[in-house]
Amino acid sequence: MSSTVVAAPGPRRRRRLNLTSEGRRAGAPSYAFLSLVILISVFPIYYAIQIASVTTDNMYGSRSFGTGSPGILWSNLTKAFSEMRYWHALWGTLLVSTICGVSVVFFAMLAGYSFAKLRFRGSGPLFGFLIATMAIPTQLSVVPLYILMSKLGLFSKLPAVAIPGLVTAFGVFWMKQYLEQALPYELIEAAQVDGCSMIKTFWHVAVPAARPVAAMLFLFTFVAQWTNYYWPFLILGSNNKAMLTVAMSTLRGGHFTDYTVIMAGVTLIISPLLLLFFAAGKQLVAGIMAGAVKG
């Protein structure tokens, strides 16, 4: 009696299909377009570092490329660091950006959840009025805000920079649109059946559902406040170095402007943001994809 020995199949290799979200394979045009977008996005940063690493005589035209020196870059960075009072300005910018980011996310989740899942009289017109405020240019509110902050005794102080950015209509709109799709009514009803109050339902049901978009809203608000120049310059004054963008404006001389030092200041301002994106980029993208699949 003959016996046949059958070899066990080996582990299969999984092939990477490289499919897009629509099921199509990503081809050369897609990668070419993404590469072009990356180059356009990275070039201003590269150009700022390049200008900061050359002398004043070589910063114009084609002479600015390929003539940079690490020693000149370090010298310009050191000069900008000292004149800007970098640590003082960095602390003020970090404080304002963090407070505004946390406040916008908190109030946007509360208001967005109310508009998306709660039924109350006048919610439609009130939300429409909120959206209408997004069409008003920011410059129109500068004069009344300036007068208000002066009467409150907050002129040239950091709270005057942070208060106008504690709540944004865009944050409420974005959170409302997201929660309408990502948070089903069945979860809210199940929490209410279990005896949760409205606050507990919001905290244990709405907040976890809104976590991915809340992370992105915090990032957008943080970056917007970090790079904000117009309002801080007006309310703090041109000589106040409590914010990085305002401190960089002090690098301009009265009769001569050394753009190599200014570009060094730009490099110092954007460096923390680049570190933030490199550190939290994967987590933010993963959170967005998880929220998209969940929704």
C-alpha positions as CSV (number, residue, x, y, z in Angstrom):
1,M,0.0,0.0,0.0
2,S,1.6,3.1,-1.2
3,S,1.3,6.4,0.7
4,T,1.5,9.8,-0.8
5,V,3.1,12.6,1.1
6,V,1.8,16.0,0.3
7,A,4.0,18.9,1.2
8,A,2.4,21.6,3.3
9,P,2.0,24.8,1.4
10,G,4.4,27.5,2.4
11,P,3.3,30.9,3.6
12,R,1.9,33.1,0.9
13,R,3.4,36.4,0.1
14,R,1.1,39.2,0.2
15,R,1.3,41.4,-2.8
16,R,1.0,45.2,-2.4
17,L,-1.6,46.3,-4.8
18,N,-0.9,50.1,-4.4
19,L,-4.6,50.9,-4.8
20,T,-6.1,54.3,-4.1
21,S,-9.3,54.9,-2.1
22,E,-11.3,54.5,-5.2
23,G,-9.9,51.0,-6.0
24,R,-7.6,52.1,-8.9
25,R,-3.9,51.5,-9.0
26,A,-1.8,54.6,-8.4
27,G,0.1,55.2,-11.6
28,A,3.0,57.4,-12.8
29,P,0.9,60.5,-13.3
30,S,-0.3,60.4,-9.7
31,Y,3.3,60.1,-8.3
32,A,4.5,62.8,-10.7
33,F,1.7,65.2,-9.5
34,L,2.5,64.5,-5.9
35,S,6.2,65.0,-6.5
36,L,5.4,68.4,-8.1
37,V,3.3,69.4,-5.1
38,I,6.0,68.4,-2.7
39,L,8.7,70.4,-4.6
40,I,6.5,73.5,-4.7
41,S,5.8,73.2,-1.0
42,V,9.4,72.5,0.0
43,F,11.0,75.1,-2.2
44,P,10.2,78.2,-0.1
45,I,11.7,76.6,3.0
46,Y,14.8,75.6,1.0
47,Y,15.1,79.1,-0.4
48,A,14.8,80.7,3.0
49,I,17.6,78.5,4.3
50,Q,19.7,79.2,1.2
51,I,19.4,83.0,1.6
52,A,20.2,82.7,5.3
53,S,23.5,80.9,4.4
54,V,25.0,83.4,2.0
55,T,26.4,86.9,2.3
56,T,24.4,90.0,1.5
57,D,26.3,90.5,-1.8
58,N,25.5,87.0,-3.1
59,M,21.8,86.8,-2.1
60,Y,20.4,88.2,-5.4
61,G,19.8,86.2,-8.5
62,S,21.5,83.0,-9.4
63,R,24.5,83.8,-7.1
64,S,22.4,82.8,-4.1
65,F,22.3,79.1,-5.2
66,G,25.3,76.9,-4.5
67,T,27.2,79.6,-2.6
68,G,25.8,78.9,0.9
69,S,28.1,78.3,3.8
70,P,27.2,76.5,7.1
71,G,29.4,79.1,8.9
72,I,27.4,82.0,7.5
73,L,24.1,80.2,8.3
74,W,25.1,79.7,11.9
75,S,26.2,83.3,12.2
76,N,22.9,84.6,10.8
77,L,20.9,82.2,13.0
78,T,22.8,83.4,16.1
79,K,22.3,87.0,15.3
80,A,18.6,86.5,14.6
81,F,18.3,84.4,17.8
82,S,19.7,87.1,19.9
83,E,17.9,90.1,18.4
84,M,14.5,88.3,18.5
85,R,14.9,87.2,22.1
86,Y,14.0,83.9,20.7
87,W,13.2,81.9,23.9
88,H,11.0,84.7,25.2
89,A,9.1,85.0,21.9
90,L,8.9,81.2,21.6
91,W,7.3,80.8,25.0
92,G,4.7,83.5,24.2
93,T,3.8,82.1,20.8
94,L,3.6,78.5,22.2
95,L,1.3,79.7,25.1
96,V,-1.1,81.6,22.8
97,S,-1.2,78.9,20.1
98,T,-1.8,76.1,22.6
99,I,-4.5,78.0,24.5
100,C,-6.3,79.0,21.3
101,G,-6.0,75.4,19.9
102,V,-7.5,73.8,23.1
103,S,-10.2,76.4,23.4
104,V,-11.3,76.2,19.7
105,V,-11.5,72.4,19.9
106,F,-13.5,72.4,23.2
107,F,-16.1,75.0,22.1
108,A,-16.3,73.6,18.6
109,M,-17.1,70.1,19.9
110,L,-19.7,71.5,22.3
111,A,-21.4,73.7,19.6
112,G,-20.9,71.1,16.8
113,Y,-22.5,68.4,18.9
114,S,-25.4,70.6,19.8
115,F,-26.1,71.6,16.2
116,A,-25.6,68.1,14.8
117,K,-27.5,65.9,17.4
118,L,-29.7,68.1,19.6
119,R,-33.0,69.5,18.6
120,F,-33.8,73.0,19.8
121,R,-35.8,75.9,18.5
122,G,-33.9,78.2,16.2
123,S,-31.0,75.9,15.5
124,G,-31.2,76.3,11.7
125,P,-31.2,80.1,11.6
126,L,-28.6,80.3,14.4
127,F,-26.3,78.0,12.4
128,G,-26.9,80.0,9.3
129,F,-26.0,83.2,11.1
130,L,-22.8,81.4,12.3
131,I,-21.9,80.5,8.8
132,A,-22.6,84.0,7.6
133,T,-20.0,85.4,10.0
134,M,-17.3,83.5,8.0
135,A,-17.9,85.8,5.1
136,I,-16.9,88.9,7.1
137,P,-13.3,89.9,6.5
138,T,-11.1,89.7,9.6
139,Q,-9.8,93.3,8.9
140,L,-13.3,94.7,9.6
141,S,-13.2,93.5,13.2
142,V,-9.7,94.9,13.9
143,V,-10.8,98.4,14.9
144,P,-13.6,97.4,17.4
145,L,-11.3,94.7,18.9
146,Y,-8.5,97.2,19.3
147,I,-10.7,99.7,21.1
148,L,-12.2,96.9,23.3
149,M,-8.8,95.5,24.3
150,S,-7.5,99.1,25.0
151,K,-10.5,99.8,27.3
152,L,-9.9,96.5,29.1
153,G,-6.3,97.4,29.8
154,L,-4.9,94.6,27.7
155,F,-3.0,96.6,25.1
156,S,0.5,95.2,24.5
157,K,-0.3,92.0,26.5
158,L,-0.6,88.4,25.4
159,P,-4.3,87.9,26.5
160,A,-5.3,90.5,23.9
161,V,-3.7,88.2,21.2
162,A,-5.4,85.1,22.4
163,I,-9.0,86.2,23.2
164,P,-10.2,86.8,19.6
165,G,-9.0,83.4,18.6
166,L,-10.6,81.3,21.4
167,V,-13.6,80.4,19.3
168,T,-13.9,80.2,15.5
169,A,-17.0,79.7,13.3
170,F,-15.1,77.4,11.0
171,G,-14.3,75.1,13.9
172,V,-18.0,74.8,14.8
173,F,-19.0,74.3,11.2
174,W,-16.4,71.6,10.6
175,M,-17.2,69.7,13.8
176,K,-20.9,69.9,13.1
177,Q,-20.5,68.4,9.6
178,Y,-18.3,65.7,10.9
179,L,-20.5,64.6,13.9
180,E,-23.6,64.4,11.7
181,Q,-21.9,61.6,9.7
182,A,-19.7,59.9,12.3
183,L,-22.0,59.8,15.3
184,P,-25.2,57.8,14.8
185,Y,-28.2,58.5,17.0
186,E,-28.3,54.9,18.2
187,L,-25.2,55.4,20.2
188,I,-26.7,58.5,21.9
189,E,-29.9,56.7,22.6
190,A,-28.0,53.7,24.0
191,A,-26.1,56.0,26.4
192,Q,-29.3,57.6,27.5
193,V,-30.9,54.2,28.2
194,D,-27.9,53.3,30.3
195,G,-28.7,56.4,32.4
196,C,-26.1,58.9,31.1
197,S,-26.9,62.5,31.4
198,M,-26.4,64.9,28.5
199,I,-23.0,65.9,29.7
200,K,-21.9,62.2,30.2
201,T,-23.3,61.4,26.8
202,F,-21.2,64.1,25.3
203,W,-18.1,63.1,27.1
204,H,-18.3,59.4,26.6
205,V,-19.9,59.2,23.2
206,A,-19.3,62.4,21.2
207,V,-15.8,63.2,22.3
208,P,-14.3,59.8,21.3
209,A,-16.1,60.0,18.0
210,A,-14.8,63.5,17.3
211,R,-11.2,62.8,18.4
212,P,-9.7,62.4,14.9
213,V,-11.1,65.7,13.5
214,A,-10.4,67.4,16.8
215,A,-6.7,66.6,16.4
216,M,-6.7,68.2,12.9
217,L,-8.7,71.2,14.1
218,F,-6.2,71.7,16.9
219,L,-3.3,71.5,14.5
220,F,-4.8,74.0,12.0
221,T,-5.6,76.4,14.8
222,F,-2.2,76.0,16.4
223,V,-0.4,76.7,13.0
224,A,-2.7,79.7,12.3
225,Q,-1.9,81.3,15.6
226,W,1.8,80.5,15.3
227,T,2.1,82.3,12.0
228,N,-0.4,85.1,12.7
229,Y,1.2,88.5,12.3
230,Y,-1.4,91.2,11.6
231,W,-3.4,91.2,14.8
232,P,-0.4,90.6,17.2
233,F,1.6,93.3,15.5
234,L,-1.3,95.8,16.0
235,I,-2.1,95.0,19.6
236,L,1.4,94.3,20.9
237,G,3.2,97.1,19.2
238,S,6.1,96.9,16.8
239,N,8.7,96.8,19.6
240,N,7.1,94.0,21.7
241,K,8.9,90.7,21.2
242,A,6.3,88.5,23.0
243,M,5.4,86.7,19.7
244,L,7.8,85.2,17.1
245,T,6.2,86.9,14.1
246,V,6.3,90.3,15.8
247,A,9.8,89.7,17.1
248,M,11.0,88.9,13.5
249,S,9.7,92.3,12.3
250,T,12.3,94.0,14.6
251,L,15.1,92.5,12.5
252,R,14.4,95.2,9.9
253,G,16.8,98.1,10.2
254,G,15.9,101.7,9.8
255,H,18.1,102.4,6.8
256,F,19.3,99.0,5.7
257,T,17.5,95.6,5.8
258,D,19.7,92.5,6.0
259,Y,17.5,89.9,4.4
260,T,19.9,87.1,5.2
261,V,19.2,87.7,8.9
262,I,15.5,88.0,8.2
263,M,15.5,84.6,6.4
264,A,17.4,83.2,9.4
265,G,14.6,84.4,11.6
266,V,12.1,82.8,9.3
267,T,14.0,79.5,9.6
268,L,13.9,79.8,13.4
269,I,10.1,80.4,13.3
270,I,9.2,77.5,11.1
271,S,11.6,75.0,12.7
272,P,9.3,74.1,15.6
273,L,6.4,73.6,13.2
274,L,8.4,71.2,11.0
275,L,9.3,69.2,14.1
276,L,5.7,69.1,15.1
277,F,4.6,67.8,11.7
278,F,7.4,65.2,11.7
279,A,6.6,64.0,15.2
280,A,2.8,63.9,14.9
281,G,2.2,63.5,11.2
282,K,1.7,59.7,11.2
283,Q,-0.6,59.8,14.3
284,L,-2.7,62.6,12.7
285,V,-3.1,60.8,9.4
286,A,-3.9,57.5,11.2
287,G,-6.6,59.3,13.3
288,I,-8.1,60.9,10.2
289,M,-8.3,57.5,8.4
290,A,-9.7,55.8,11.4
291,G,-12.4,58.5,11.7
292,A,-13.1,58.3,8.0
293,V,-13.6,54.5,8.1
294,K,-15.7,54.8,11.3
295,G,-17.9,57.4,9.7
